[in-house]
Amino acid sequence: MDHSDRIADLVESLTRAEKLALVHGAPDPDGTATGYLPGVDRVGVPELKLADGPLGVRTPGQAATAFPASIALAATFDDELARRQGAAIGREANARGQDVLLGPGLNLIRVPHCGRNFEYFSEDPVLTGAFAGAVVEGVQSEDVVATPKHFVANNQETKRTRVSADVSERALRECYLPGFRAAVDAGAGAMMTAYNRVNGTHVSDHHRLLTEILKDEWEFEGFVMSDWFGTETTVGAANAGLDLEMPGITSEEMMESFDMPDLELSDIDFGNADALPTPETAGTRMFAEPLDEAIDAGEVPEARLDDMVARILGQMERFGVLDDERNEGEIDTPEHRKIAEAVATRGTVLLENDGVLPLDDHADVAVVGPAANVAMLGGGGSSEMTAFDETPTVDGIRERSRGTVTYAQGVPEIEIPSFFDDIFGDDEEDGDGEPGDVAIDDAVEAARTADVAVVVVQDATTEAEDRDDLRLPGDQDDLVEAVAAANDRTVVVVQSSGPVELPWRDDVAAVVESWYPGQADGDAVASVLYGDADAGGRLPVTFAPESAYPATEPHQYPGVDDEVRYDEGVFVGYRHFDDTDAEPTYPFGHGLSYAEFDYRDVEMVDDETVRVTVENTSARDGREVVQAYVRPPRVADVDRPLREFAGHTAVEIPAGESVTVDVTLDDLAFRRYDESDGWTVDPGAYGVEVGRSSRDVRVETGVSR
Ligand code: BGC
């Protein structure tokens, strides 16, 4: 790789010890960064600070804007909004003195159980790529380095530091890699490796993935860092292409930097023993003395160390860190609050509605449920946020309603496991009640006398642990059933990391999915419930009963003998449901609107653009997400998905008006990866479907390739 003369000269001027200090982390003297490089004072290389991501900037003990979860962002199907959210997070990182953001998370949602699905975008690679690219561009537009993670096939938390994802080259290329490729094409300055192995090799030791694919084939010029305590070898990792060991300090040093010297990493309850590598299961300081010795022994070329340093310094130069041209940034501004609210609102998906929504301003509303009196900021783990200000769902409804609003929790609080309660102690009271204080009967009574009941339910997920099943935790299903029996105008707002089972869905009047909406929870939910905004969100994941998803055999998930076989191949998400003709509960792309749309006059305007006229036939202004899918021709001996999502365009359409909409079709939907010939476009006729979801195709055309 060619580096600028300045970087090449700088690297040449450094001693071996100085270079080594730039390729593994150190304790942050301020205790605010998640990862820290001290720089080299002698030659004027400043420090570099890295902070988590991806739902906002997390610096211990400090607040920041708590943006909606990544899956909610993807549910907006609005890349421009994603760019704006990325830029806002970038400005907040600057305000907190952080140079690198540890995000976006963009692993494909392979199994619905994964505890981090809320940190990821979608089960579809094209949609994931669109949001990966937009967020990277947004963050970096503020001169903050983005770090797409976790490269690659980190699709579950169970045994995440041990499992090998055994996945075909075709599935890697068609499904798991494209999001990362899109992030690289968008100019990502850094990349974080996954904890897991891929086809037997730990990702940080994976020469083919890190050097041959990422750096050589994709021409990635940034630096590759390990996940925290995720560097397992010195020689293997250095020669594979890892550039930076993180955090590069021992767990004791990390606790000391948090000003908690008495706490050991092993004291923290991460839910399962394999969740975080400890110095016993994975090394730390692999790129300190051991790398020095490996270079002396001729096991790692000195040129490799120079390249690591040049890559890191190269990004520091590119983003102005080297010249101390840092933006001051800003935090918790009215604009950032507005973006957080806009994403939460637009990402809210109307799953069912028998006409009860939008609510009448004057309706008396009984708000019920354990998730209603807290703002759902996210799941547990490294993405946990502390907001300056947050609006619980019930407060947003109270603020908006012109009727009487009552609140009854109904069932005990559902606790989200938190890393940071373990580290810093939980001194905050979450929720209103202890188990003894709440009763389903109180909620039923409140619902019976109200015009409408709004039940707000949640799941509870965290990094380092998968969900055991897709049921709502605690007695929330019973609560919904009981309230629905008491009031036939019952609306359920689901706040979840991804798909959950909704066994009562036929017994309620409406179901709304609001994910983890972040600090603007109540405002966003209220504006959708009352119809101030159209229900604009669409599902970036399929909702189905647990047994209907792919990868239901133990060897596929959670794995046997630390091996997870991805033998469903490319049939992930809706591709599986199409292939097996299984009925999803709600298909990929689904989301109702308060308006109604008619599609007509579909045509290809060129090889990659489909054009359609969409008319809003209702009396309300609406927002439509026009989705395009490609149906590849059948080729002998090749199993291809029935349809592949190819692109989307979201449009606001005033009542009664028509608009012409162009959707660009992603090349990925046409190509397939052939294990011997590489990327292949089979010649033939490709169907092009345009509609409201993967199962609600409205018009069809075609194109030849
Ligand atoms: C997570 C990463 C995170 C890192 C630093 C790890 O446990 O997997 O996503 O960026 O910690 O907090």
Residues whose N, C-alpha, C, O or C-beta is under 5 A from the ligand:
A	BS01	BGC	T34 D52 L102 D227 W228 S382
